[in-house]
């Protein structure tokens, strides 16, 4: 991390008459300026430090040509170049905010998300539906901080932009309804939350398909609301749908992973980032704990979800966790005679164990399966849930 730059007091006499500098974070009158770029201002040292940790250290010098107009920047070619630089800044801030949110650093995500929205308005104008993702990003950051009134205001603005844009795409509508569902869940309006999560599922299925993991997230959120309402049978049914979607998805990833071991030229799907990995792990663990704690425990569902977790952690490279969840899946599947998953779970466990032991030729461990054996298990009809 770069060393935090010093700040200095703004000299009022050095400013043009009637011109006040505003704080980068709160837009109140500023008294300090960044000594590194000299074009970013703050009301106090606390806001300067928060902005530096959140985004400013990443974009400090990129702001100079934008905030220091020249004769060239006022010309047509200069204006186009400035807009391109602002678009680059928007993308940088979006990525930084998203990464910090995935790490659950909501306080640090706020400056990046705030700059992303403000710069987007500057580039795109104040009334375009293209601003919605930036509103949702800032709303998510504030949701994590419990600033629900500000979240409600941001989502109201986003909803208005969507309503006035009948050609708005399904993906944007899906993201909006998910955010609204989270807000209503946080405020205790469970019926409104259910309605928005149902719309989330609808638009996700239109954009990504019924079997998409994005759609399954909406099902999971609906199940969470039904669980809060004590509607256990509906919760279980939705959890089952989510588990089957993820099982199919992770099975395909596992198959691709094993193929890549045998053929390095095989193109793998992009790996999950750390934040998405944590989200999926938490979701699957919630479903597993729900099933294990219920008096009417369904061993088939326990096996299915635990197998998902075993595959997830194997793909992540954590063999210890893969073995742990795989053992849970195997024990549950063996409670059901000739259960479909038993062979596939055994194959995954043996594969993980073979990677841990790393047998040498003639070591007597030839009973361990090869990647081809696991692929054959994956392709068998009994492997699919």
GUNU-341478 format. One record per residue (C-alpha): residue in one letter; x, y, z. Coordinates in Angstrom, 3 decimals. Each point is the difference from the previous one (the first is absolute). Example, Ala and Ser with C-alpha at 12.3 -4.5 7.8 and 13.67 -1.06 7.14 Angstrom:
<rec A <12.300 -4.500 7.800>>
<rec S <1.370 3.440 -0.660>>
! end
This chain:
<rec X <0.000 0.000 0.000>>
<rec X <1.289 3.461 -0.854>>
<rec X <0.927 2.280 2.862>>
<rec X <-2.878 2.287 0.882>>
<rec X <0.747 3.516 -1.306>>
<rec X <-0.079 3.056 2.176>>
<rec X <-2.770 2.533 -0.103>>
<rec X <0.274 3.757 0.312>>
<rec X <-2.343 2.794 0.912>>
<rec X <-1.842 1.745 -2.821>>
<rec X <0.924 3.661 -0.192>>
<rec X <-3.293 1.881 -0.529>>
<rec X <1.786 3.040 -1.446>>
<rec X <1.484 -2.204 -2.739>>
<rec X <-3.454 -0.925 -1.293>>
<rec X <-1.989 2.089 -2.478>>
<rec X <-2.605 2.192 1.646>>
<rec X <-3.159 -1.922 0.851>>
<rec X <1.531 -3.432 -0.677>>
<rec X <-0.117 -2.585 2.792>>
<rec X <1.562 -3.430 -0.210>>
<rec X <-2.200 -2.928 1.055>>
<rec X <0.917 -3.150 1.881>>
<rec X <0.432 -3.040 -2.245>>
<rec X <-2.123 -2.166 2.314>>
<rec X <-2.721 2.166 1.507>>
<rec X <-0.084 3.015 -2.353>>
<rec X <0.245 2.372 2.958>>
<rec X <2.389 2.948 -0.024>>
<rec X <3.587 -1.264 -0.140>>
<rec X <2.970 1.214 2.060>>
<rec X <2.685 -2.474 -1.113>>
<rec X <1.435 -1.093 -3.319>>
<rec X <1.958 -3.057 -1.106>>
<rec X <3.657 1.001 -0.349>>
<rec X <0.641 -2.728 -2.563>>
<rec X <-2.499 0.968 -2.705>>
<rec X <-1.018 3.404 1.452>>
<rec X <-3.396 -0.222 -1.690>>
<rec X <-1.931 -2.006 2.620>>
<rec X <-1.375 1.639 3.126>>
<rec X <-1.342 -1.035 3.403>>
<rec X <-1.846 1.481 2.924>>
<rec X <2.219 -1.786 2.514>>
<rec X <2.846 -2.514 0.324>>
<rec X <-2.398 -2.857 0.763>>
<rec X <-1.713 0.330 -3.370>>
<rec X <3.363 0.316 -1.737>>
<rec X <1.191 -3.244 1.583>>
<rec X <-3.274 -1.804 -0.813>>
<rec X <0.180 1.095 -3.641>>
<rec X <3.655 -0.994 -0.253>>
<rec X <-0.702 -3.497 1.328>>
<rec X <-3.141 -0.347 -2.092>>
<rec X <1.090 1.163 -3.465>>
<rec X <2.178 3.114 -0.142>>
<rec X <3.338 -1.827 0.278>>
<rec X <-0.978 -1.852 -3.188>>
<rec X <-1.116 3.000 -2.071>>
<rec X <1.829 2.970 1.524>>
<rec X <2.229 0.805 -2.971>>
<rec X <-2.690 -0.990 -2.530>>
<rec X <-2.102 2.895 1.268>>
<rec X <2.587 2.664 -0.809>>
<rec X <-0.592 0.316 -3.787>>
<rec X <-3.760 -0.080 0.578>>
<rec X <-0.146 2.572 2.786>>
<rec X <2.680 2.288 -1.430>>
<rec X <-1.501 1.340 -3.245>>
<rec X <2.364 1.110 -2.747>>
<rec X <-0.520 1.733 -3.332>>
<rec X <0.131 -3.420 -1.687>>
<rec X <-2.623 -1.480 2.328>>
<rec X <-2.419 2.748 -1.017>>
<rec X <0.315 -0.907 -3.672>>
<rec X <-2.092 -2.714 -1.654>>
<rec X <2.782 -2.606 -0.054>>
<rec X <0.896 0.822 3.589>>
<rec X <-3.607 -0.383 1.126>>
<rec X <-0.212 -3.454 -1.595>>
<rec X <3.245 -1.039 1.700>>
<rec X <-1.276 1.278 3.343>>
<rec X <-3.212 -2.009 -0.350>>
<rec X <2.025 -3.137 -0.748>>
<rec X <2.107 0.595 3.101>>
<rec X <-3.137 0.439 2.076>>
<rec X <-1.402 -3.252 -1.394>>
<rec X <3.232 -1.710 1.062>>
<rec X <-0.360 1.469 3.485>>
<rec X <-3.597 -1.234 0.233>>
<rec X <1.098 -3.558 -0.803>>
<rec X <2.895 0.123 2.463>>
<rec X <-2.297 1.244 2.774>>
<rec X <-2.631 -2.619 -0.822>>
<rec X <2.539 -2.808 0.204>>
<rec X <1.533 1.309 3.232>>
<rec X <-3.424 0.440 1.630>>
<rec X <-1.099 -3.474 -1.110>>
<rec X <3.186 -1.575 1.366>>
<rec X <-0.351 1.739 3.344>>
<rec X <-3.646 -1.053 0.232>>
<rec X <0.982 -3.604 -0.717>>
<rec X <2.447 0.314 2.907>>
<rec X <-2.818 1.555 2.082>>
<rec X <1.944 3.219 0.462>>
<rec X <-3.121 2.116 -0.375>>
<rec X <1.460 3.153 1.530>>
<rec X <2.916 -0.042 -2.441>>
<rec X <-2.321 -0.753 -2.912>>
<rec X <-2.024 3.188 0.500>>
<rec X <2.554 2.513 -1.428>>
<rec X <0.570 -2.117 -3.124>>
<rec X <-3.720 -0.576 -0.564>>
<rec X <-0.756 3.672 0.664>>
<rec X <2.609 1.214 -2.478>>
<rec X <-1.240 -2.562 -2.533>>
<rec X <-3.537 1.420 0.199>>
<rec X <1.071 3.628 -0.034>>
<rec X <2.318 -0.473 -2.975>>
<rec X <-2.649 -2.058 -1.824>>
<rec X <-2.492 2.837 0.369>>
<rec X <2.616 2.398 -1.351>>
<rec X <0.634 -2.191 -3.056>>
<rec X <-3.481 -1.407 -0.692>>
<rec X <-2.293 2.700 1.350>>
<rec X <-2.347 -0.140 3.019>>
<rec X <-2.994 -1.802 -1.531>>
<rec X <1.224 -3.068 -1.845>>
<rec X <-0.709 -3.609 0.955>>
<rec X <3.723 -0.692 -0.431>>
<rec X <0.464 1.582 3.442>>
<rec X <-1.958 -2.770 1.720>>
<rec X <2.974 -2.361 0.611>>
<rec X <1.897 2.859 1.670>>
<rec X <-2.997 0.775 2.231>>
<rec X <-0.253 -3.667 0.945>>
<rec X <3.722 -0.206 0.756>>
<rec X <-0.149 2.945 2.390>>
<rec X <-3.222 -1.361 1.519>>
<rec X <1.668 -3.354 0.670>>
<rec X <2.924 1.689 1.737>>
<rec X <-2.332 1.980 2.244>>
<rec X <-2.203 -3.047 0.620>>
<rec X <2.993 -1.680 1.606>>
<rec X <0.395 3.010 2.290>>
<rec X <-3.674 0.022 0.985>>
<rec X <-0.692 3.384 -1.637>>
<rec X <-3.468 -1.124 -1.060>>
<rec X <-1.471 3.456 -0.588>>
<rec X <2.759 0.805 -2.480>>
<rec X <-0.419 -3.433 -1.602>>
<rec X <-3.726 0.662 -0.423>>
<rec X <0.742 3.356 -1.639>>
<rec X <2.547 -1.497 -2.415>>
<rec X <-2.303 -2.867 -0.965>>
<rec X <-2.909 2.384 -0.472>>
<rec X <2.120 1.980 -2.461>>
<rec X <1.022 -3.208 -1.787>>
<rec X <-3.615 -1.191 -0.158>>
<rec X <-1.094 3.291 -1.520>>
<rec X <2.702 -0.278 -2.684>>
<rec X <-1.187 -3.529 -0.848>>
<rec X <-3.692 0.956 -0.065>>
<rec X <0.658 2.809 -2.477>>
<rec X <1.989 -2.377 -2.237>>
<rec X <-2.405 -2.661 -1.350>>
<rec X <2.782 -1.533 -2.108>>
<rec X <2.175 -0.618 3.062>>
<rec X <1.639 -3.444 -0.133>>
<rec X <-0.905 -2.985 2.153>>
<rec X <3.400 -0.057 1.741>>
<rec X <-0.389 3.531 1.385>>
<rec X <-3.557 -0.698 1.173>>
<rec X <1.161 -3.206 1.662>>
<rec X <2.742 1.828 1.908>>
<rec X <-2.424 2.741 1.059>>
<rec X <-2.592 -2.428 1.353>>
<rec X <2.664 -1.929 1.888>>
<rec X <1.187 3.188 1.670>>
<rec X <-3.581 0.991 0.836>>
<rec X <-0.576 -3.481 1.425>>
<rec X <3.028 0.381 2.276>>
<rec X <-1.231 3.408 1.161>>
<rec X <-3.498 -1.263 0.835>>
<rec X <1.462 -3.010 1.798>>
<rec X <2.157 2.328 2.106>>
<rec X <-2.988 2.198 0.862>>
<rec X <-2.202 -3.000 0.847>>
<rec X <-2.480 0.330 -2.877>>
<rec X <0.191 -3.673 -0.959>>
<rec X <-2.903 0.049 -2.457>>
<rec X <1.581 2.805 -1.999>>
<rec X <3.306 -1.870 0.177>>
<rec X <-1.612 -3.156 -1.412>>
<rec X <-1.585 1.951 -2.846>>
<rec X <3.313 1.540 -0.979>>
<rec X <1.930 -3.265 0.269>>
<rec X <-2.662 -1.650 -2.175>>
<rec X <0.565 2.728 -2.591>>
<rec X <3.733 -0.579 0.440>>
<rec X <-0.505 -3.678 -0.937>>
<rec X <-2.222 0.887 -2.952>>
<rec X <2.395 2.491 -1.583>>
<rec X <3.033 -2.197 0.761>>
<rec X <-1.646 -2.966 -1.732>>
<rec X <-0.826 2.207 -2.997>>
<rec X <3.594 1.237 -0.225>>
<rec X <2.023 -3.035 1.078>>
<rec X <-2.362 -2.996 -0.076>>
<rec X <-1.868 -2.021 2.618>>
<rec X <3.054 -2.113 0.870>>
<rec X <2.335 2.958 0.458>>
<rec X <1.807 0.467 3.298>>
<rec X <-1.120 3.646 -0.106>>
<rec X <-3.625 -1.182 -0.050>>
<rec X <0.737 -2.470 2.800>>
<rec X <1.204 2.863 2.216>>
<rec X <-3.464 1.527 -0.279>>
<rec X <-1.595 -3.309 1.024>>
<rec X <2.316 -0.138 3.004>>
<rec X <-0.953 3.524 1.078>>
<rec X <-3.696 -0.890 -0.272>>
<rec X <0.628 -3.108 2.107>>
<rec X <1.687 2.138 2.648>>
<rec X <-3.114 2.192 0.248>>
<rec X <-2.316 -3.027 0.191>>
<rec X <2.207 -1.409 2.777>>
<rec X <-0.458 3.255 1.939>>
<rec X <-3.756 -0.456 -0.423>>
<rec X <0.197 -3.558 1.318>>
<rec X <-1.071 -1.563 -3.315>>
<rec X <2.394 -2.920 0.182>>
<rec X <-1.409 -2.183 -2.789>>
<rec X <0.287 2.823 -2.554>>
<rec X <3.484 0.793 1.276>>
<rec X <1.078 -3.615 -0.454>>
<rec X <-1.438 -0.139 -3.522>>
<rec X <1.859 3.152 -1.068>>
<rec X <3.237 -1.177 1.616>>
<rec X <-0.310 -3.230 -1.977>>
<rec X <-0.312 1.967 -3.234>>
<rec X <3.070 2.060 0.877>>
<rec X <2.022 -3.100 0.909>>
<rec X <-0.820 -1.761 -3.263>>
<rec X <0.964 3.048 -2.075>>
<rec X <3.335 0.344 1.802>>
<rec X <0.668 -3.730 -0.165>>
<rec X <-0.339 -0.005 -3.771>>
<rec X <2.150 3.103 -0.296>>
<rec X <2.786 -1.237 2.287>>
<rec X <-0.038 -3.420 -1.658>>
<rec X <0.722 1.669 -3.349>>
<rec X <2.801 2.058 1.546>>
<rec X <1.498 -3.093 1.588>>
<rec X <-0.122 -1.849 -3.316>>
<rec X <1.738 2.910 -1.754>>
<rec X <2.606 0.137 2.756>>
<rec X <0.828 -3.702 -0.344>>
<rec X <0.149 0.284 -3.785>>
<rec X <2.467 2.884 0.318>>
<rec X <2.308 -2.207 2.057>>
<rec X <0.126 -2.468 -2.883>>
<rec X <-0.026 2.637 -2.751>>
<rec X <1.519 3.397 0.876>>
<rec X <-1.422 1.441 -3.234>>
<rec X <-3.586 -0.332 1.316>>
<rec X <-1.393 3.446 0.816>>
<rec X <-1.370 0.212 3.545>>
<rec X <-2.892 2.211 1.025>>
<rec X <1.152 3.014 2.019>>
<rec X <0.507 -0.865 3.658>>
<rec X <-2.131 1.618 2.658>>
<rec X <1.582 2.917 1.758>>
<rec X <0.465 -0.182 3.745>>
<rec X <-3.178 1.941 0.695>>
<rec X <-2.220 -2.220 -2.142>>
<rec X <1.627 -3.097 1.486>>
<rec X <-0.924 1.241 3.482>>
<rec X <-3.584 0.766 -1.070>>
<rec X <-0.544 -3.461 -1.481>>
<rec X <1.609 -1.691 2.997>>
<rec X <-2.226 1.926 2.420>>
<rec X <-3.131 -0.773 -2.022>>
<rec X <0.723 -3.732 -0.211>>
<rec X <0.966 -0.196 3.677>>
<rec X <-3.266 1.701 0.941>>
<rec X <-1.952 -2.620 -1.939>>
<rec X <2.028 -2.852 1.509>>
<rec X <-0.487 1.260 3.554>>
<rec X <-3.726 0.479 -0.655>>
<rec X <-0.333 -3.615 -1.101>>
<rec X <2.171 -1.432 2.754>>
<rec X <-1.852 1.925 2.723>>
<rec X <-3.463 -0.983 -1.226>>
<rec X <-1.719 -2.885 1.763>>
<rec X <-1.143 -1.369 -3.378>>
<rec X <3.543 -0.181 -1.313>>
<rec X <0.182 -1.040 -3.650>>
<rec X <3.258 -1.941 -0.560>>
<rec X <-0.303 0.423 -3.778>>
<rec X <-0.005 3.795 0.356>>
<rec X <2.867 -0.126 2.510>>
<rec X <2.025 -2.086 -2.455>>
<rec X <-0.773 2.346 -2.886>>
<rec X <0.981 3.204 1.806>>
<rec X <3.067 -1.510 1.683>>
<rec X <1.180 -1.315 -3.371>>
<rec X <-0.365 3.544 -1.399>>
<rec X <2.183 1.333 2.810>>
<rec X <2.564 -2.760 -0.543>>
<rec X <0.243 0.843 -3.710>>
<rec X <0.131 3.733 0.717>>
<rec X <2.939 -0.329 2.369>>
<rec X <1.798 -2.532 -2.166>>
<rec X <-0.163 2.441 -2.902>>
<rec X <1.296 2.703 2.336>>
<rec X <2.937 -2.229 0.936>>
<rec X <-0.923 -0.644 3.651>>
<rec X <0.203 -3.793 0.153>>
<rec X <-0.579 -0.141 3.760>>
<rec X <-3.397 1.660 -0.285>>
<rec X <-0.804 -2.040 -3.095>>
<rec X <0.659 -3.183 1.979>>
<rec X <-2.095 1.201 2.935>>
<rec X <-3.065 0.869 -2.032>>
<rec X <0.498 -3.019 -2.219>>
<rec X <-0.092 -2.255 3.060>>
<rec X <-3.281 1.611 1.100>>
<rec X <-1.423 -0.558 -3.479>>
<rec X <1.119 -3.645 -0.057>>
<rec X <-1.454 -0.795 3.420>>
<rec X <-3.354 1.538 -0.991>>
<rec X <-0.131 -1.725 -3.386>>
<rec X <0.756 -3.395 1.563>>
<rec X <-3.156 0.293 2.098>>
<rec X <-1.941 -0.477 -3.252>>
<rec X <0.463 -3.351 -1.774>>
<rec X <1.514 0.388 -3.489>>
<rec X <-0.098 3.772 0.231>>
<rec X <0.960 1.777 -3.230>>
<rec X <2.734 2.152 1.558>>
<rec X <1.919 -2.644 1.955>>
<rec X <2.316 -1.010 -2.828>>
<rec X <0.727 3.576 -1.066>>
<rec X <0.756 1.097 3.576>>
<rec X <2.311 -2.976 0.491>>
<rec X <1.793 0.861 -3.223>>
<rec X <0.565 3.607 1.125>>
<rec X <1.251 -1.100 3.436>>
<rec X <2.434 -2.481 -1.535>>
<rec X <1.239 2.648 -2.426>>
<rec X <0.650 2.459 2.852>>
<rec X <1.767 -2.689 2.029>>
<rec X <2.154 -0.965 -2.974>>
<rec X <1.089 3.614 -0.392>>
<rec X <0.876 0.202 3.680>>
<rec X <2.006 -3.226 0.115>>
<rec X <1.729 0.552 -3.376>>
<rec X <0.890 -3.684 -0.431>>
<rec X <3.222 -1.000 -1.649>>
<rec X <0.267 -2.850 -2.541>>
<rec X <-0.125 -3.356 1.759>>
<rec X <-1.242 1.496 3.289>>
<rec X <-2.969 -2.348 0.161>>
<rec X <-2.583 2.784 -0.398>>
<rec X <-1.081 -0.970 -3.490>>
<rec X <-3.623 -0.316 1.193>>
<rec X <-0.301 3.789 -0.031>>
<rec X <-2.147 1.239 -2.949>>
<rec X <1.443 1.835 -2.929>>
<rec X <-1.565 3.248 -1.265>>
<rec X <-1.485 -2.094 -2.800>>
<rec X <-1.826 -2.141 2.581>>
<rec X <-1.532 3.099 1.596>>
<rec X <-0.979 1.367 -3.404>>
<rec X <-1.747 -3.272 -0.757>>
<rec X <-1.922 0.322 3.300>>
<rec X <-0.911 3.580 -0.887>>
<rec X <-1.355 -1.076 -3.398>>
<rec X <-2.070 -2.881 1.345>>
<rec X <-3.784 0.628 0.189>>
<rec X <0.019 -0.727 3.715>>
<rec X <2.289 2.963 0.665>>
<rec X <-2.585 2.645 -0.772>>
<rec X <-2.273 0.898 2.941>>
! end
